[in-house]
Amino acid sequence: MPRINKYQLDSTISDTDKLLGTDENGNTRNFKIKDLSNFFAENSGTFKHVQNSASATWTVTHNLDLTDHLPHVSLKIDSGTYDNVQGTGIVTYVNKNQLTIAFSSAQSGFAYIKK
């Protein structure tokens, strides 16, 4: 088996570079950097809630299984005079998979939940 320290270091990483690893069945596979990046982005414990209809209370079911900690919540409001502004609301953690966000008036927009 070759020694890893015998390989030249590559200081330029591209989307098509590959890493060697094993799949869930133990089979040796090549994994593209871009595919790994997409996988981590999709499974990183983030959730985007879309609130299309304006409401003073948003109910967000994120299914992030947040048993031992509270998530970070960012709000982007898309109603009223200004669009795409950061919003402020009162976040109540209902259970490990759901939260509510209360506003002083009806709002529509997005809530980004990060584990």
C-alpha positions as CSV (number, residue, x, y, z in Angstrom):
1,M,0.0,0.0,0.0
2,P,1.4,3.4,-0.9
3,R,2.2,5.9,1.8
4,I,0.1,9.1,1.8
5,N,3.1,11.3,2.5
6,K,4.7,10.2,-0.8
7,Y,2.0,12.0,-2.8
8,Q,2.5,15.6,-3.9
9,L,0.3,18.2,-2.1
10,D,-2.3,19.9,-4.2
11,S,-2.8,23.5,-3.1
12,T,-5.6,24.1,-5.7
13,I,-8.9,22.4,-5.0
14,S,-11.5,22.2,-7.7
15,D,-15.0,20.8,-7.9
16,T,-13.9,17.9,-10.0
17,D,-11.1,16.8,-7.6
18,K,-11.7,13.4,-6.0
19,L,-11.2,11.9,-2.6
20,L,-10.9,8.2,-1.9
21,G,-13.2,6.6,0.6
22,T,-15.6,3.8,1.2
23,D,-19.4,3.8,0.8
24,E,-21.8,2.4,3.4
25,N,-21.2,-1.2,2.1
26,G,-17.5,-1.0,2.5
27,N,-16.8,-0.6,-1.2
28,T,-13.9,1.7,-2.2
29,R,-15.1,4.7,-4.1
30,N,-14.0,8.1,-5.5
31,F,-16.0,11.0,-4.3
32,K,-15.9,14.4,-6.1
33,I,-15.3,17.5,-4.0
34,K,-18.5,19.1,-5.5
35,D,-20.6,16.1,-4.6
36,L,-19.3,16.1,-1.0
37,S,-19.9,19.8,-0.7
38,N,-23.5,19.4,-1.8
39,F,-24.0,16.5,0.6
40,F,-22.7,18.5,3.5
41,A,-24.8,21.5,2.6
42,E,-28.0,19.4,2.4
43,N,-27.3,17.5,5.6
44,S,-25.7,20.2,7.8
45,G,-28.6,20.7,10.1
46,T,-30.1,23.7,8.4
47,F,-33.7,24.3,7.4
48,K,-35.4,27.1,5.4
49,H,-39.0,27.9,6.2
50,V,-40.9,29.8,3.6
51,Q,-43.9,31.9,4.9
52,N,-45.8,33.0,1.7
53,S,-48.9,34.3,3.4
54,A,-48.4,37.2,5.9
55,S,-49.1,36.1,9.5
56,A,-48.3,37.5,12.9
57,T,-47.3,34.0,14.1
58,W,-45.3,31.5,12.0
59,T,-45.2,27.9,13.0
60,V,-42.0,26.2,11.8
61,T,-41.7,22.4,11.7
62,H,-38.0,21.9,11.0
63,N,-37.5,18.2,12.0
64,L,-33.8,18.9,13.1
65,D,-34.2,16.8,16.3
66,L,-32.9,19.5,18.6
67,T,-32.9,17.6,21.9
68,D,-29.9,19.2,23.7
69,H,-29.7,22.7,22.3
70,L,-31.5,25.6,20.8
71,P,-31.0,26.5,17.1
72,H,-29.9,29.8,15.6
73,V,-32.8,31.5,13.9
74,S,-32.4,34.2,11.2
75,L,-35.4,36.0,9.7
76,K,-35.8,37.7,6.3
77,I,-39.0,39.7,5.9
78,D,-40.6,40.3,2.5
79,S,-43.6,42.4,3.3
80,G,-44.5,46.1,3.8
81,T,-42.4,49.0,2.4
82,Y,-39.1,47.2,2.3
83,D,-38.3,43.7,1.0
84,N,-35.5,41.4,2.0
85,V,-34.7,42.9,5.4
86,Q,-33.6,41.1,8.5
87,G,-36.6,40.7,10.9
88,T,-37.0,40.5,14.6
89,G,-39.6,38.2,16.2
90,I,-40.1,36.3,19.5
91,V,-39.0,32.7,19.0
92,T,-40.7,30.0,21.2
93,Y,-39.2,26.5,21.1
94,V,-42.3,24.2,21.1
95,N,-40.4,20.9,21.0
96,K,-37.3,19.4,19.4
97,N,-38.8,19.6,15.9
98,Q,-40.9,22.7,16.0
99,L,-40.8,26.4,16.9
100,T,-43.1,29.4,16.6
101,I,-42.1,33.0,15.7
102,A,-44.3,35.9,16.8
103,F,-44.3,39.3,15.2
104,S,-45.9,42.6,16.2
105,S,-47.7,42.6,12.8
106,A,-48.4,40.1,10.0
107,Q,-45.2,39.4,8.0
108,S,-44.2,37.1,5.2
109,G,-40.7,35.9,4.4
110,F,-38.2,33.3,5.4
111,A,-36.8,31.8,8.6
112,Y,-33.4,30.1,8.4
113,I,-32.9,27.5,11.2
114,K,-29.4,26.2,11.9
115,K,-28.6,23.5,14.3
